[in-house]
Amino acid sequence: MNKQFWLSKWATNDIGFHEGVANAMLMKHFNQLCQPSTIFVPLCGKTVDIIWLMKQGVHVIGVELSETAIQQLFHTLKIHPAVTPIEQFKHYKGPLIDIFVGDIFDLTPKQFPRIDAVYDRASMVALPKETRIHYAAHLHRLTNNAKQLLISFEYPEKTLNGPPFSVTESEINTLYDPHYHITHCDKSTMMVNTTPMDQNVFILNPK
Ligand SMILES: C[S@@+](CC[C@H](N)C(=O)[O-])C[C@H]1O[C@@H](n2cnc3c(N)ncnc32)[C@H](O)[C@@H]1O
C-alpha cells in the first residue's frame, strides 16, 4: 500500500475502519497493560480509542500519515495543538497527547519518546504481508520491546482484496515470537459486507 492510497482514503472520507466509539476489546483488556503512563498508538488515524486512553490519564503518542485525520482528532478533542516540524514529521502536541504526522518507517528510536506500552488496532491489516515483517521489527526496535495489546483481523483470504488484509495467528506468532510471549486472549466475529471476520486480541509480553 503506498502512502497515496491512505491519503486519498482520508481525502474522500472513505474510512470504514474508523469506529465511532471506543473499542470494546481495548476497554476489556486494557488492564492487562498494567497501568501504563505513556502508550504508543501506531497508525492511529483519528481513533476514539485515543480519547478513551486519555480519559484514563494515559499520555498518548501516535503516528499517522494523514494530517487530515489528526486535524479532525484534535478538533474532536477540542484541543488547539502546538504544531512543529521535526525532520520528516509534523509534531502535533497537546496535554497528554503527541502525534507524529508522517510515515512510521521514518521514525527513529532516537526521536521516539519513552513509552510503557503499545496499543495496536488494525495496523497489521493495513499493511501488505512483506511490509508487516518490517513493521513488526521496526515496532520492536522503536518501543524497546514494550508490551503490546494487539488487535488484528483474520478472514478467509480469497473473499476480500485488502486492506484490510487477513493476518493469521500463525503469522503473528512468527513475527513476534522472537521477542514476546504471546497470549491470544480474546476473539469476536463481525461481518464486513458479507465476509465473516475474526477480531483477534493478543497480549504481547516481552521475553
Ligand atoms: C486501518 S487504519 C486504522 C486506524 C486506527 N488504528 C483505527 O483503529 O481506527 C490504518 C491507518 O494507518 C495509516 N497509515 C498507513 N500507513 C502508514 C504509515 N506507513 N505510517 C503512518 N500511518 C500509516 C492510514 O492513514 C490509516 O489511518
The ligand as a Tripos MOL2 file, in Angstrom:
@<TRIPOS>MOLECULE
LIG
   27    29     1     0     0
SMALL
NO_CHARGES

@<TRIPOS>ATOM
      1 C1         -6.8400    0.5700    9.0420 C.3       1 LIG1
      2 S1         -6.4860    2.2110    9.5380 S.3       1 LIG1
      3 C2         -6.5020    2.0130   11.3140 C.3       1 LIG1
      4 C3         -6.5550    3.3280   12.0530 C.3       1 LIG1
      5 C4         -6.6750    3.2060   13.5790 C.3       1 LIG1
      6 N1         -5.6650    2.3520   14.1510 N.3       1 LIG1
      7 C5         -8.0590    2.7710   13.9750 C.2       1 LIG1
      8 O1         -8.1800    1.7740   14.6930 O.co2     1 LIG1
      9 O2         -9.0330    3.4530   13.6010 O.co2     1 LIG1
     10 C6         -4.7690    2.3830    9.1390 C.3       1 LIG1
     11 C7         -4.2400    3.7910    9.3130 C.3       1 LIG1
     12 O3         -2.8290    3.7630    9.1280 O.3       1 LIG1
     13 C8         -2.4160    4.9250    8.4360 C.3       1 LIG1
     14 N2         -1.1430    4.5490    7.8060 N.ar      1 LIG1
     15 C9         -0.9480    3.6780    6.7760 C.ar      1 LIG1
     16 N3          0.3540    3.5180    6.5080 N.ar      1 LIG1
     17 C10         1.0320    4.3040    7.4020 C.ar      1 LIG1
     18 C11         2.4120    4.5690    7.6280 C.ar      1 LIG1
     19 N4          3.3670    3.9810    6.8770 N.pl3     1 LIG1
     20 N5          2.7490    5.4260    8.6250 N.ar      1 LIG1
     21 C12         1.7900    6.0140    9.3740 C.ar      1 LIG1
     22 N6          0.4590    5.8080    9.1980 N.ar      1 LIG1
     23 C13         0.0840    4.9580    8.2310 C.ar      1 LIG1
     24 C14        -3.5680    5.2110    7.4840 C.3       1 LIG1
     25 O4         -3.6030    6.5570    7.0570 O.3       1 LIG1
     26 C15        -4.7850    4.8230    8.3310 C.3       1 LIG1
     27 O5         -5.2790    5.9210    9.0530 O.3       1 LIG1
@<TRIPOS>BOND
     1     1     2 1
     2     2     3 1
     3     2    10 1
     4     3     4 1
     5     4     5 1
     6     5     6 1
     7     5     7 1
     8     7     8 2
     9     7     9 1
    10    10    11 1
    11    11    12 1
    12    11    26 1
    13    12    13 1
    14    13    14 1
    15    13    24 1
    16    14    15 ar
    17    14    23 ar
    18    15    16 ar
    19    16    17 ar
    20    17    18 ar
    21    17    23 ar
    22    18    19 1
    23    18    20 ar
    24    20    21 ar
    25    21    22 ar
    26    22    23 ar
    27    24    25 1
    28    24    26 1
    29    26    27 1
@<TRIPOS>SUBSTRUCTURE
     1 LIG1         1 GROUP 0 **** ****
